Amino acid sequence: MTFISKTPHADVVLIGGGIMSATLGAFLKQLEPNWTISLFERLDQPGLESSDPWNNAGTGHAALCELNYSPAAKDGSVNPAKALLINEQFQLSRQFWSHLVDRNLIGSPKGFINTVPHMSFVLGEDHTRFLKTRYEALKPHTLFRSMEYSEDHGQIAKWAPLIVKGRDPKQRIAATRAVEGTDVDFGALTRELTTYLGNNGVEINYGHDVTGISRASGGGWDLSLKYPKSGEHGKIHAKFVFVGAGGGALHLLQASGIPESKGYGGFPVSGQFFRCTDEAIAAQHSAKVYGQASVGAPPMSVPHLDTRYVNGKRSLLFGPYAGFSTNFLKNGSYLDLPLSIRPGNIIPMLAVAKDNMDLTAYLIKEVAKRHGDKVEALREYYPEAKDGDWELITAGQRVQIIKKDPQKGGILQFGTEVIAGRDGSIGALLGASPGASTAVPIMIELLQKTFPKNFKGWQSKLKDMMPGYGVKLDENPDLAVELEQATAKSLQLEGVSASR
């Protein structure tokens, strides 16, 4: 019996069994059902790295509560443009998931998405002023019409009792709340999508390492495979390859040798969370409460106290506490970072190291933080938190993009970036947050870059799956409300009223 892929050729090979590969596979099955697709994942199940619910915050990132998506300018104003973009992107994700649910292609949405209000919460005079300015900048827009603002302890306590109980009543606080926020178990969603793929002709291969990738003489790519449990080796030829291996994508992209990969590096950031599974405590908090990041902290280190639904059970998560590790995957190697250094990216990496000393100092401080200090950070958001109710867990790795910059030599880029080969035969995704929440629009971008000839013919199908595709919902309020309510019904979420 062989464990190596039985298919010597495939139209498409997906490397990595996370939310990105699963989403791309689902798109291609809808758009080109006759294409042959093979998926390879190095672990024994899909969605165990960054897509796993305990490796991320599970926030359906719609910029309803994440303050780093709408920072204050030097004059104190707030530009809502990025927050609007991210919300529009999440609406597309909701529409695609609704399409799959409505056609019974994946299971009950309750298994992967639940309504959890999104809140921003700040302390002190300056941060209160900023939050009110942000609220006033976002509230007039259709996609943020439900947002509420308060500085009243009593009102905020009704929204989220744990963050107010035991707090000094004279302390200046402020909060915004959007009732339509969501908690998403991206691991569960990934498993639903891969099950759909496996039931519809996609060859799913777990426990398989893709150890090499080289351009084939006749076009396409030859991939080297290994099944570590038996020591077997194999090969597969693909017309198109998607490198969706999370933190492991950089090495494979570099191995491909495509010019578009030159100059890219990665900066890994690890993290930890406090988790509380006491249902009596979790029942008192129904919100994702996001605060302000510390000076020098990367965006994904914004502190937040979250309601989580994992395997049908409600719990609480607080963090993250950022750290540093040289591995690019949680189940990776400490040699990942040093082995990623190339002649083409060493200058950008050195430039980033020089220009980001505040980030380095922050990470050193975080790594040195004692357990008691972490508990005190939790009590800034939950004043009466008891140490014994919480366990410290290790989150997934995040690899931030380092890329060339003509002025600075290199920059550290937060977010995600699609990289495509010039001939459209290979695509990859690098980066992190908002990541999974915007997997749908990110994969549409990849399809557009890698299949330009096919893409025009796919437009009507994409529109059928996502009626808001190609439309700025914020500029079309009637359609925005219609689609929000339709997806809320399909995904069994709480909707918001049409009034502004």
C-alpha positions as CSV (number, residue, x, y, z in Angstrom):
1,M,0.0,0.0,0.0
2,T,1.4,3.4,-1.0
3,F,0.7,6.6,0.9
4,I,2.1,8.9,-1.8
5,S,-0.3,10.6,-4.1
6,K,-1.7,8.1,-6.7
7,T,-2.1,10.9,-9.2
8,P,1.1,11.7,-11.3
9,H,-0.5,14.8,-12.8
10,A,-3.0,17.4,-11.7
11,D,-4.3,20.6,-13.1
12,V,-3.9,22.2,-9.7
13,V,-1.9,21.4,-6.6
14,L,-2.7,23.1,-3.3
15,I,0.2,23.1,-0.8
16,G,-1.1,23.5,2.7
17,G,-4.4,22.4,4.3
18,G,-5.4,25.7,5.9
19,I,-8.2,28.1,5.2
20,M,-6.5,29.7,2.2
21,S,-6.0,26.5,0.2
22,A,-9.4,25.2,1.2
23,T,-11.0,28.4,0.0
24,L,-9.1,28.4,-3.2
25,G,-10.1,24.8,-3.8
26,A,-13.7,25.5,-3.1
27,F,-13.7,28.4,-5.7
28,L,-12.0,26.2,-8.3
29,K,-14.5,23.4,-7.8
30,Q,-17.3,25.9,-8.4
31,L,-15.7,27.6,-11.3
32,E,-14.0,24.6,-13.1
33,P,-15.6,21.4,-11.7
34,N,-13.7,19.2,-14.3
35,W,-10.2,20.3,-13.3
36,T,-8.2,17.8,-11.3
37,I,-7.0,19.1,-8.0
38,S,-4.7,17.6,-5.3
39,L,-4.1,19.0,-1.9
40,F,-1.0,18.2,0.3
41,E,-0.9,18.9,4.0
42,R,2.1,18.0,6.2
43,L,0.1,17.4,9.3
44,D,-2.5,14.7,9.9
45,Q,-5.6,17.0,9.7
46,P,-6.5,20.2,8.0
47,G,-6.5,23.6,9.7
48,L,-4.1,22.7,12.5
49,E,-1.7,25.6,12.1
50,S,-2.9,29.3,12.0
51,S,-6.4,28.2,11.0
52,D,-6.9,26.3,14.3
53,P,-9.3,28.1,16.7
54,W,-6.8,28.2,19.5
55,N,-4.0,29.5,17.3
56,N,-5.9,32.7,16.4
57,A,-8.5,35.0,17.9
58,G,-11.3,33.9,15.7
59,T,-12.4,37.4,15.1
60,G,-14.4,37.8,11.9
61,H,-12.3,40.8,11.1
62,A,-14.7,43.5,9.8
63,A,-12.9,46.5,11.4
64,L,-15.8,46.9,13.7
65,C,-13.5,46.9,16.8
66,E,-9.9,46.7,15.6
67,L,-8.5,50.2,16.2
68,N,-5.3,49.6,14.2
69,Y,-7.3,49.6,11.0
70,S,-8.3,53.2,11.5
71,P,-5.4,54.9,13.4
72,A,-5.4,58.6,14.3
73,A,-3.5,61.0,12.0
74,K,-1.1,63.6,13.4
75,D,-3.9,66.2,13.5
76,G,-6.2,63.8,15.5
77,S,-8.5,62.9,12.6
78,V,-9.4,59.4,11.6
79,N,-9.5,58.2,8.0
80,P,-12.1,55.4,7.7
81,A,-10.9,54.1,4.3
82,K,-9.0,51.0,5.5
83,A,-11.7,50.0,7.9
84,L,-14.3,50.3,5.2
85,L,-12.2,48.2,2.8
86,I,-11.7,45.4,5.4
87,N,-15.5,45.4,6.2
88,E,-16.3,45.2,2.5
89,Q,-13.9,42.3,2.2
90,F,-15.5,40.4,5.1
91,Q,-18.9,40.9,3.5
92,L,-17.6,38.9,0.5
93,S,-16.5,36.1,2.8
94,R,-20.0,36.0,4.4
95,Q,-21.6,35.9,0.9
96,F,-19.4,33.0,-0.3
97,W,-20.0,31.0,2.9
98,S,-23.7,31.6,2.6
99,H,-23.6,30.4,-1.0
100,L,-22.0,27.1,0.2
101,V,-24.4,26.7,3.1
102,D,-27.5,27.5,1.0
103,R,-26.5,24.7,-1.5
104,N,-25.7,22.2,1.3
105,L,-22.1,22.0,0.2
106,I,-20.9,22.5,3.8
107,G,-22.6,21.8,7.1
108,S,-24.4,23.9,9.6
109,P,-23.0,27.4,10.0
110,K,-23.3,27.1,13.8
111,G,-20.3,24.8,13.6
112,F,-18.0,27.6,12.5
113,I,-19.6,31.0,12.9
114,N,-21.6,32.7,15.7
115,T,-22.8,36.2,16.5
116,V,-20.6,37.9,19.1
117,P,-20.8,41.7,19.4
118,H,-17.5,43.5,18.6
119,M,-16.4,46.2,21.0
120,S,-13.5,48.7,21.2
121,F,-12.5,49.7,24.7
122,V,-10.1,52.4,25.8
123,L,-8.8,54.0,29.0
124,G,-7.9,57.6,29.7
125,E,-8.6,61.0,28.2
126,D,-6.5,60.9,25.0
127,H,-7.7,57.4,24.0
128,T,-11.3,58.4,24.8
129,R,-11.0,61.4,22.5
130,F,-9.6,59.2,19.7
131,L,-12.3,56.5,20.1
132,K,-15.0,59.2,19.8
133,T,-13.4,60.6,16.7
134,R,-13.2,57.2,15.2
135,Y,-16.9,56.5,16.0
136,E,-17.9,59.8,14.4
137,A,-15.8,58.9,11.3
138,L,-17.3,55.4,10.9
139,K,-20.9,55.8,12.1
140,P,-22.2,57.7,9.0
141,H,-21.2,54.7,6.7
142,T,-23.8,52.1,5.9
143,L,-21.6,49.2,7.0
144,F,-21.0,50.7,10.4
145,R,-24.6,52.1,11.0
146,S,-25.2,49.8,14.0
147,M,-22.2,51.1,16.0
148,E,-22.9,52.6,19.4
149,Y,-20.7,54.7,21.6
150,S,-20.6,55.3,25.3
151,E,-18.4,56.7,28.1
152,D,-20.9,55.6,30.8
153,H,-19.8,52.9,33.1
154,G,-23.3,51.6,33.6
155,Q,-24.0,51.3,29.8
156,I,-20.7,49.7,29.1
157,A,-21.4,47.2,32.0
158,K,-24.6,46.2,30.2
159,W,-22.6,45.5,27.1
160,A,-19.8,43.6,28.8
161,P,-20.1,43.3,32.6
162,L,-16.6,41.7,33.3
163,I,-14.7,44.8,31.9
164,V,-16.5,47.2,34.3
165,K,-17.1,45.2,37.5
166,G,-14.5,46.1,40.1
167,R,-13.2,49.0,38.1
168,D,-12.7,52.5,39.7
169,P,-15.9,54.3,38.9
170,K,-13.9,57.5,38.4
171,Q,-11.7,56.0,35.8
172,R,-12.2,57.6,32.3
173,I,-13.3,54.8,29.9
174,A,-15.1,54.7,26.6
175,A,-16.4,51.9,24.3
176,T,-18.0,51.3,21.0
177,R,-20.2,48.3,20.2
178,A,-21.4,46.7,16.9
179,V,-24.0,44.0,17.6
180,E,-23.4,42.1,14.3
181,G,-19.8,41.1,15.0
182,T,-18.9,37.4,14.7
183,D,-16.7,34.7,16.2
184,V,-15.3,32.3,13.6
185,D,-13.8,28.9,14.1
186,F,-11.6,28.9,11.0
187,G,-10.4,25.4,11.8
188,A,-13.9,24.0,11.7
189,L,-14.6,26.0,8.5
190,T,-11.4,24.6,6.9
191,R,-12.5,21.1,7.8
192,E,-16.0,21.7,6.2
193,L,-14.4,23.0,3.0
194,T,-11.8,20.2,2.7
195,T,-14.6,17.6,3.3
196,Y,-16.6,19.2,0.5
197,L,-13.5,19.1,-1.7
198,G,-12.8,15.4,-0.8
199,N,-16.4,14.5,-1.6
200,N,-16.1,16.1,-5.0
201,G,-13.1,14.5,-6.6
202,V,-10.2,16.4,-5.0
203,E,-7.4,14.1,-3.8
204,I,-6.6,15.1,-0.2
205,N,-3.2,14.0,1.1
206,Y,-2.5,14.4,4.8
207,G,0.9,13.7,6.4
208,H,2.7,14.7,3.1
209,D,5.6,17.1,2.9
210,V,6.2,18.9,-0.3
211,T,10.0,18.9,-0.1
212,G,10.9,20.5,-3.5
213,I,9.4,22.5,-6.3
214,S,11.0,23.0,-9.7
215,R,9.9,24.2,-13.1
216,A,9.1,21.4,-15.5
217,S,10.7,21.4,-18.9
218,G,7.4,21.2,-20.7
219,G,5.6,23.8,-18.6
220,G,4.1,23.7,-15.1
221,W,5.8,22.4,-12.0
222,D,7.3,19.2,-10.7
223,L,6.8,18.7,-7.0
224,S,8.8,16.3,-4.8
225,L,6.8,14.6,-2.1
226,K,7.7,12.8,1.1
227,Y,5.5,10.7,3.5
228,P,7.6,10.8,6.7
229,K,5.7,8.0,8.5
230,S,6.9,5.4,6.0
231,G,9.8,7.2,4.4
232,E,8.3,7.0,1.0
233,H,9.0,9.6,-1.7
234,G,7.1,10.6,-4.8
235,K,6.5,13.2,-7.4
236,I,3.6,15.0,-9.0
237,H,3.4,17.4,-11.9
238,A,1.0,20.3,-11.8
239,K,-0.1,22.9,-14.3
240,F,-0.7,25.3,-11.5
241,V,0.6,25.4,-7.9
242,F,-0.7,27.4,-5.0
243,V,1.7,27.8,-2.1
244,G,-0.7,28.3,0.8
245,A,1.5,26.8,3.5
246,G,1.2,29.7,6.0
247,G,4.6,30.5,7.5
248,G,6.1,27.6,5.4
249,A,5.2,29.4,2.1
250,L,8.3,31.5,2.0
251,H,10.7,28.6,1.7
252,L,8.8,26.9,-1.1
253,L,8.3,30.2,-2.9
254,Q,12.1,30.8,-2.7
255,A,12.7,27.2,-3.9
256,S,10.6,27.9,-7.0
257,G,13.1,30.5,-8.2
258,I,10.5,32.8,-9.7
259,P,11.8,36.4,-10.0
260,E,8.7,37.6,-8.2
261,S,10.0,35.9,-5.0
262,K,13.3,37.8,-4.9
263,G,13.8,40.2,-2.0
264,Y,11.1,38.8,0.3
265,G,11.9,37.8,3.8
266,G,10.0,36.8,6.9
267,F,9.9,38.1,10.5
268,P,8.3,35.5,12.8
269,V,6.3,36.6,15.8
270,S,5.0,34.0,18.3
271,G,2.3,34.6,20.9
272,Q,0.5,33.2,23.9
273,F,-3.1,33.6,25.2
274,F,-4.9,33.1,28.5
275,R,-7.8,30.8,28.1
276,C,-10.7,30.4,30.5
277,T,-13.0,27.4,29.9
278,D,-15.1,27.9,33.1
279,E,-18.6,28.2,31.6
280,A,-19.9,30.2,34.6
281,I,-17.4,32.9,33.9
282,A,-17.7,32.7,30.1
283,A,-21.5,33.1,30.4
284,Q,-21.0,36.6,31.8
285,H,-19.2,37.9,28.8
286,S,-20.5,38.0,25.2
287,A,-18.2,40.3,23.2
288,K,-14.9,40.6,21.5
289,V,-13.3,43.6,23.3
290,Y,-10.3,45.1,21.5
291,G,-8.1,47.8,23.0
292,Q,-5.1,49.9,22.0
293,A,-1.7,48.2,21.1
294,S,1.3,49.1,23.2
295,V,3.9,51.4,21.7
296,G,6.1,49.5,19.3
297,A,3.8,46.4,19.3
298,P,2.9,44.7,16.0
299,P,-0.8,45.0,15.0
300,M,-1.7,41.4,15.9
301,S,-0.5,42.1,19.4
302,V,-3.5,44.4,20.2
303,P,-4.9,43.2,23.6
304,H,-8.4,41.8,23.5
305,L,-10.8,39.8,25.7
306,D,-12.9,37.5,23.5
307,T,-15.8,35.2,23.6
308,R,-14.9,32.0,21.7
309,Y,-17.1,29.1,20.5
310,V,-15.0,26.0,19.9
311,N,-16.7,22.6,19.4
312,G,-20.0,24.1,20.6
313,K,-18.5,25.2,23.9
314,R,-18.2,28.8,25.0
315,S,-15.0,30.1,26.6
316,L,-12.9,33.2,27.0
317,L,-9.6,34.2,25.5
318,F,-7.3,37.1,26.5
319,G,-4.1,38.2,24.9
320,P,-2.0,38.0,23.0
321,Y,1.3,38.1,24.7
322,A,3.8,38.5,21.9
323,G,7.1,36.6,21.8
324,F,9.8,35.7,19.4
325,S,10.8,32.3,17.9
326,T,12.8,31.6,14.8
327,N,10.4,28.9,13.5
328,F,7.9,30.0,10.8
329,L,5.2,27.4,11.8
330,K,4.1,26.3,15.2
331,N,5.1,22.8,14.2
332,G,8.1,24.1,12.3
333,S,11.9,24.2,12.8
334,Y,14.0,26.7,14.7
335,L,16.1,26.8,11.6
336,D,13.3,28.3,9.5
337,L,14.4,31.9,9.9
338,P,18.2,31.4,9.3
339,L,17.5,29.1,6.3
340,S,15.2,31.8,4.7
341,I,18.1,34.3,4.4
342,R,19.2,34.7,0.8
343,P,21.5,37.1,-1.0
344,G,18.5,38.8,-2.4
345,N,16.7,39.5,0.9
346,I,19.6,40.1,3.3
347,I,19.7,43.8,2.7
348,P,15.9,44.3,3.2
349,M,16.1,42.2,6.4
350,L,19.0,44.2,7.8
351,A,17.2,47.4,6.9
352,V,14.1,46.3,8.8
353,A,16.2,45.3,11.8
354,K,17.7,48.7,11.9
355,D,14.4,50.6,11.5
356,N,12.4,48.6,13.9
357,M,14.3,48.8,17.1
358,D,11.1,49.7,19.0
359,L,9.6,46.4,17.8
360,T,12.7,44.5,18.9
361,A,12.6,46.2,22.3
362,Y,8.9,45.4,22.7
363,L,9.4,41.7,21.9
364,I,12.3,41.5,24.3
365,K,10.1,43.0,27.0
366,E,7.3,40.6,26.2
367,V,9.6,37.5,26.3
368,A,10.9,38.6,29.7
369,K,7.4,39.3,31.1
370,R,6.7,37.3,34.2
371,H,3.5,35.4,34.8
372,G,2.3,37.9,37.3
373,D,2.8,40.7,34.9
374,K,0.6,38.9,32.3
375,V,-2.1,38.5,34.9
376,E,-2.0,42.2,35.6
377,A,-2.4,43.0,31.9
378,L,-5.5,40.8,31.9
379,R,-6.9,42.7,34.9
380,E,-6.7,46.0,32.9
381,Y,-9.6,44.4,30.9
382,Y,-11.1,42.2,33.5
383,P,-10.4,43.8,36.9
384,E,-11.7,40.8,39.0
385,A,-9.9,38.1,37.0
386,K,-8.4,35.3,39.2
387,D,-5.2,33.7,38.1
388,G,-6.4,30.2,38.8
389,D,-9.3,30.5,36.3
390,W,-7.0,30.9,33.4
391,E,-4.4,28.7,31.6
392,L,-1.7,30.0,29.3
393,I,-1.7,28.5,25.8
394,T,0.7,29.0,22.9
395,A,-0.9,30.5,19.8
396,G,0.1,30.0,16.2
397,Q,3.1,31.6,14.5
398,R,2.7,34.8,12.4
399,V,5.3,35.6,9.8
400,Q,5.3,39.2,8.9
401,I,6.5,40.2,5.4
402,I,9.8,41.8,4.8
403,K,10.2,43.3,1.3
404,K,12.4,45.6,-0.7
405,D,11.9,49.3,-0.6
406,P,13.7,51.8,-2.8
407,Q,14.0,54.4,-0.1
408,K,14.6,52.4,3.1
409,G,16.2,49.3,1.6
410,G,13.5,47.1,3.2
411,I,10.2,47.5,5.1
412,L,8.3,45.3,7.5
413,Q,4.8,44.9,6.1
414,F,1.8,43.9,8.2
415,G,-1.1,42.2,6.4
416,T,-1.2,39.8,3.5
417,E,0.3,39.8,0.1
418,V,-0.5,37.8,-3.0
419,I,2.5,36.8,-5.1
420,A,2.1,35.4,-8.6
421,G,4.5,34.1,-11.2
422,R,4.6,36.1,-14.5
423,D,3.2,33.2,-16.5
424,G,0.4,32.6,-14.0
425,S,1.4,29.0,-13.2
426,I,2.2,29.6,-9.6
427,G,0.8,31.7,-6.8
428,A,1.5,32.2,-3.1
429,L,0.3,34.0,-0.1
430,L,2.6,35.6,2.5
431,G,1.7,37.5,5.7
432,A,-0.9,37.5,8.5
433,S,-3.8,39.4,9.8
434,P,-6.6,40.0,8.8
435,G,-5.8,36.9,6.8
436,A,-8.5,34.2,7.3
437,S,-11.4,36.6,7.6
438,T,-10.6,38.0,4.2
439,A,-9.6,34.6,2.6
440,V,-12.4,35.0,0.0
441,P,-11.3,38.3,-1.5
442,I,-7.7,37.4,-1.2
443,M,-8.3,34.2,-3.2
444,I,-10.3,36.2,-5.8
445,E,-7.2,38.4,-6.2
446,L,-5.0,35.4,-6.6
447,L,-7.4,33.9,-9.3
448,Q,-7.3,37.2,-11.1
449,K,-3.5,37.4,-11.1
450,T,-2.9,33.7,-12.0
451,F,-5.7,32.9,-14.4
452,P,-6.2,36.2,-16.3
453,K,-7.5,34.5,-19.4
454,N,-10.1,32.5,-17.5
455,F,-11.1,35.2,-15.1
456,K,-13.2,37.2,-17.5
457,G,-15.4,34.1,-18.1
458,W,-15.7,33.5,-14.4
459,Q,-17.3,36.9,-13.7
460,S,-20.9,35.8,-13.9
461,K,-20.3,32.7,-11.7
462,L,-18.6,34.8,-9.1
463,K,-21.5,37.3,-9.2
464,D,-24.0,34.4,-8.7
465,M,-22.0,33.2,-5.7
466,M,-21.5,36.6,-4.2
467,P,-24.0,39.2,-5.3
468,G,-21.9,42.0,-3.8
469,Y,-18.9,41.1,-5.9
470,G,-17.6,44.1,-7.8
471,V,-19.8,46.5,-5.9
472,K,-18.8,48.9,-3.1
473,L,-21.6,48.2,-0.7
474,D,-20.9,51.3,1.3
475,E,-21.9,53.3,-1.8
476,N,-25.0,51.1,-2.4
477,P,-26.8,51.1,1.0
478,D,-29.9,49.3,-0.2
479,L,-27.9,46.4,-1.6
480,A,-25.6,46.4,1.5
481,V,-28.6,46.0,3.9
482,E,-30.2,43.4,1.6
483,L,-27.0,41.3,1.6
484,E,-26.3,41.7,5.2
485,Q,-29.7,40.4,6.1
486,A,-29.6,37.6,3.6
487,T,-26.2,36.3,4.8
488,A,-27.3,36.7,8.4
489,K,-30.3,34.4,7.7
490,S,-28.2,31.8,5.8
491,L,-25.4,31.8,8.5
492,Q,-27.9,31.9,11.4
493,L,-26.5,35.2,12.7
494,E,-28.2,38.1,14.3
495,G,-28.9,40.8,11.7
496,V,-29.0,44.6,12.1
497,S,-31.8,47.0,11.2
498,A,-31.9,48.8,7.9
499,S,-32.1,52.2,9.5
500,R,-29.1,54.4,9.8
